[in-house]
Amino acid sequence: MLDLQRLRALHAVSVHGTVGAAAVALGYTSSAVSQQIAKLERETRTVLLEREGRSVRLTDEAHRLVSAAQELLAIVERAETELEERRGVPAGRLTVAAFASAARGLMPSVLADLARRHPALDARLTEIDPHLSVDLVAKGAVDLAVAHDWDIAPLPAPAGVEQAVIGDDLCDLLVPEGHPFAGRTAVRREELGGERWISPPPGRVCHEWLVRTLRAAGHQPEIVHRADENPTLVALVAAGLGIALIPRLGRGPLPDGVVEVPLDPMPVRRVYALWRTGAARRPAIAETVRALRGHWPGVRAHTPR
């Protein structure tokens, strides 16, 4: 009989792409995941992973096993949901994926709240890109995701995935002290031409919003510095190296030398919780959404109307 935990390990490698990423998602070490898959190969007398440089590739036989594993894991999830629903108490493991600024600015208080109220619930967080997290929810790799979208890039919710609005995160223009915009009560988008910009790298939703919005206003943005983390973007602004558009969630207090100026109209990104329809009855899901909404006013942003 095939071992479910070994199938879970193979499924995680399929979803996350590498043994290391699968290990992070499962809360194991990379060697533990490799050992689980090696045992599964011995059980099935089949090669499941093939090395390709520093990465691995699933064989055709592995893909067939992954399909079966996904069905089995869905059955297990339904059984666990029914048991938890009958008890009426959030319990067991709940895996949560959240984008970087939510992981920093929202999730610590939410996870602490859940731990205090529901000691039988083992909630575990992984930081991940919002668009990747939706796919992970759909594939059963995580139980709940905290993701966001903008008006130009709506968040897709595939079949079998439900979502709830957590709040609207406001975004401000950050400029160095002494910049011509620094004393303004608001700046219109049409005025942003000719500026040197500091931005997340291409492929990030914030980057795409900046490029498309400025082009719509008749400007081609000159992006001179790119960085992944908001604190780095803020530090570059503080050094006088350009201006940036940064959401408030998880941004933290601004350092000396940086001035916050509202744009008119103000950019807003909407934050969601997403989970699989099959898990919607889990008390753990309902309590996590409650906690997310309950702690949202503390992030200095809009709450859902």
C-alpha positions in Angstrom: 0.0 0.0 0.0 1.3 3.5 -0.9 2.2 5.7 2.0 0.1 9.0 2.0 2.9 11.1 3.4 5.3 10.0 0.7 2.6 10.8 -1.9 2.2 14.2 -0.2 5.9 14.8 -0.6 5.9 14.0 -4.3 2.8 16.2 -4.8 4.6 19.1 -3.1 7.6 18.8 -5.4 5.3 18.8 -8.4 3.5 21.9 -7.1 6.5 23.9 -5.9 9.1 22.8 -8.5 12.0 21.8 -6.3 12.7 19.6 -3.3 13.8 22.6 -1.3 10.7 24.6 -2.0 8.5 21.5 -1.2 10.4 21.1 2.1 9.6 24.7 3.1 6.0 24.3 2.2 5.7 21.0 4.2 7.7 22.2 7.2 10.4 19.5 6.6 14.0 19.5 5.7 15.1 18.9 2.1 16.7 15.7 3.1 13.5 14.5 4.7 11.6 15.1 1.5 14.2 13.4 -0.6 14.1 10.4 1.8 10.3 10.2 1.5 10.5 10.2 -2.3 13.3 7.6 -2.3 11.2 5.3 -0.2 8.3 5.9 -2.6 10.5 5.0 -5.5 11.5 1.7 -3.8 7.8 1.0 -3.0 6.8 1.5 -6.6 10.0 0.2 -8.2 9.9 3.3 -10.3 12.1 6.3 -10.9 10.1 9.4 -10.0 12.6 12.2 -10.1 15.4 12.8 -12.6 18.2 15.4 -12.1 18.4 18.3 -14.5 21.4 20.4 -13.4 20.5 21.8 -10.0 16.7 21.1 -10.4 14.7 17.9 -10.8 12.1 16.8 -13.3 9.2 14.5 -12.6 9.0 11.4 -14.8 5.8 10.4 -16.6 5.2 7.8 -13.9 5.6 10.5 -11.2 3.0 12.7 -12.9 0.5 9.8 -12.8 1.2 9.3 -9.1 0.8 13.0 -8.5 -2.7 12.9 -10.1 -3.7 10.0 -7.8 -2.1 11.8 -4.8 -4.2 14.9 -5.5 -7.4 12.9 -5.5 -6.4 11.1 -2.2 -5.4 14.4 -0.5 -8.8 15.9 -1.5 -10.5 12.9 0.1 -8.5 13.3 3.2 -9.3 17.0 3.3 -13.0 16.3 3.1 -12.8 13.9 5.9 -10.8 16.3 8.1 -13.2 19.1 7.3 -16.2 17.0 8.3 -14.6 16.0 11.6 -13.6 19.6 12.4 -17.0 20.8 11.4 -18.7 18.3 13.7 -16.5 19.3 16.6 -17.1 23.0 15.8 -13.6 23.9 17.0 -10.7 25.0 14.8 -8.1 22.3 15.0 -5.3 20.6 13.1 -2.8 22.1 10.8 -3.7 25.1 8.6 -1.2 26.2 6.0 -1.4 29.9 5.0 0.4 31.6 2.1 0.7 35.5 2.1 2.5 38.1 0.0 5.4 39.8 1.6 3.9 43.0 3.0 0.9 41.1 4.4 3.3 38.5 5.9 5.1 41.4 7.6 2.2 43.9 8.4 -0.8 41.7 9.0 -0.1 38.0 9.6 2.0 38.3 12.9 -1.0 39.7 14.8 -3.4 37.3 13.1 -1.4 34.2 13.9 -0.9 35.3 17.5 -4.7 35.9 17.8 -5.4 32.4 16.4 -2.8 30.8 18.7 -4.3 32.5 21.7 -7.9 31.7 20.9 -7.5 28.2 19.5 -4.6 26.2 21.0 -5.7 23.1 19.0 -5.1 24.9 15.7 -1.6 24.8 14.2 -1.4 27.6 11.7 1.7 27.9 9.6 2.8 30.7 7.3 4.7 30.8 4.1 5.6 34.0 2.3 4.9 33.8 -1.5 3.9 35.9 -4.5 0.1 36.5 -4.6 -0.5 35.1 -8.0 1.5 32.0 -7.2 -0.5 31.5 -4.0 -3.8 31.3 -5.8 -2.5 28.3 -7.8 -1.2 26.7 -4.7 -4.7 27.0 -3.1 -6.3 25.4 -6.2 -3.8 22.5 -6.2 -4.3 21.9 -2.4 -0.7 22.8 -1.6 -1.9 25.4 1.0 -5.2 25.8 2.8 -5.6 29.5 2.7 -3.9 32.4 0.8 -3.8 36.1 1.5 -3.4 37.8 -1.9 -4.0 41.1 -3.6 -4.9 42.7 -6.9 -5.1 46.1 -8.6 -7.8 47.6 -10.9 -5.6 46.9 -13.9 -4.9 43.3 -12.9 -7.9 41.5 -11.2 -7.0 38.5 -9.1 -8.1 35.3 -10.9 -10.2 32.9 -8.8 -10.3 29.5 -10.6 -13.1 27.1 -10.3 -13.2 25.4 -6.9 -11.6 28.4 -5.1 -13.6 30.9 -3.0 -12.5 34.3 -1.8 -13.5 37.1 0.6 -12.4 40.7 0.7 -10.2 41.6 3.7 -9.6 45.3 3.0 -8.4 48.0 0.6 -4.7 48.9 1.0 -3.9 52.5 0.1 -0.7 53.5 -1.8 1.2 56.7 -1.4 3.8 58.5 -3.4 7.1 58.6 -1.4 9.5 61.4 -2.3 12.8 62.7 -0.8 12.6 65.7 1.6 13.1 68.8 -0.5 11.5 67.3 -3.7 9.1 69.7 -5.4 6.2 67.4 -4.6 7.1 67.2 -0.8 5.0 70.2 0.2 1.9 69.2 -1.9 -1.4 68.0 -0.5 -1.9 65.8 -3.6 -0.2 65.1 -6.9 -2.1 64.1 -10.1 -0.8 61.3 -12.2 -0.4 63.6 -15.2 2.3 65.4 -13.3 4.6 62.4 -12.9 6.5 62.7 -16.1 10.3 63.2 -16.0 10.7 61.6 -12.6 13.3 59.0 -11.7 11.5 56.0 -10.3 12.4 53.3 -7.8 10.2 50.2 -8.3 9.9 46.4 -7.7 11.3 44.4 -10.6 9.3 43.5 -13.7 6.7 40.7 -13.2 5.5 42.2 -9.9 2.0 43.6 -9.8 3.2 47.0 -8.4 5.7 47.3 -11.2 3.1 46.6 -13.9 0.7 49.0 -12.3 3.3 51.8 -12.3 4.3 51.3 -15.9 0.7 50.9 -17.3 -0.7 53.8 -15.2 2.1 56.3 -16.2 1.8 55.2 -19.9 -1.9 55.9 -19.7 -1.2 59.3 -18.4 1.2 60.0 -21.4 4.5 59.2 -19.6 7.2 56.5 -20.1 8.5 55.9 -16.6 12.3 56.0 -16.2 12.9 53.2 -13.6 16.5 53.7 -12.3 16.5 51.3 -9.3 14.7 48.0 -8.7 14.3 46.1 -5.4 12.1 43.4 -4.1 11.5 44.6 -0.5 9.6 47.7 0.5 12.2 48.7 3.2 14.9 48.8 0.4 12.7 50.9 -1.8 12.1 53.4 1.1 15.8 53.5 1.9 16.6 54.4 -1.7 14.0 57.2 -1.6 15.6 58.4 1.7 18.9 58.6 -0.1 17.4 61.0 -2.7 17.8 58.5 -5.5 14.3 58.7 -6.9 10.6 58.5 -6.0 8.4 55.4 -5.4 4.8 54.3 -5.1 4.5 52.0 -2.1 1.4 50.5 -0.4 0.9 51.2 3.3 0.4 47.6 4.4 3.6 46.4 6.1 5.5 49.6 5.2 6.2 50.7 8.7 7.2 54.2 9.9 8.9 56.3 7.3 12.5 57.4 8.1 13.7 60.9 8.2 14.2 62.4 4.8 11.1 60.7 3.2 7.8 62.5 2.7 4.4 60.8 2.0 2.3 62.5 -0.7 -1.2 61.3 -1.8 -1.8 60.7 -5.5 -5.1 62.0 -7.0 -6.8 59.6 -7.5 -5.2 57.5 -4.8 -4.1 54.0 -6.0 -5.7 51.1 -4.1 -4.9 47.4 -4.0 -7.6 45.0 -2.7 -6.6 42.3 -0.3 -8.3 38.9 -0.3 -8.4 35.6 1.5 -8.8 32.5 -0.7 -9.5 28.9 0.1 -10.8 25.8 -1.6 -14.6 25.3 -1.8 -14.2 21.8 -0.3 -12.6 23.4 2.8 -15.1 26.2 3.2 -16.9 24.5 6.1 -13.7 24.2 8.2 -14.0 26.3 11.4 -10.3 27.0 11.0 -11.0 28.8 7.7 -13.8 30.9 9.1 -11.8 31.9 12.2 -8.8 32.8 10.1 -10.9 35.1 7.9 -12.5 36.6 11.0 -9.0 37.3 12.4 -7.8 38.8 9.1 -10.7 41.2 9.0 -10.5 41.9 12.7 -6.9 43.0 12.6 -7.2 44.9 9.2 -8.1 48.3 10.8 -4.7 48.2 12.5 -2.8 48.4 9.2 -3.9 52.0 8.5 -5.9 51.2 5.4 -9.5 51.0 4.3 -11.8 48.2 5.5 -14.4 46.5 3.2 -17.6 48.4 2.6 
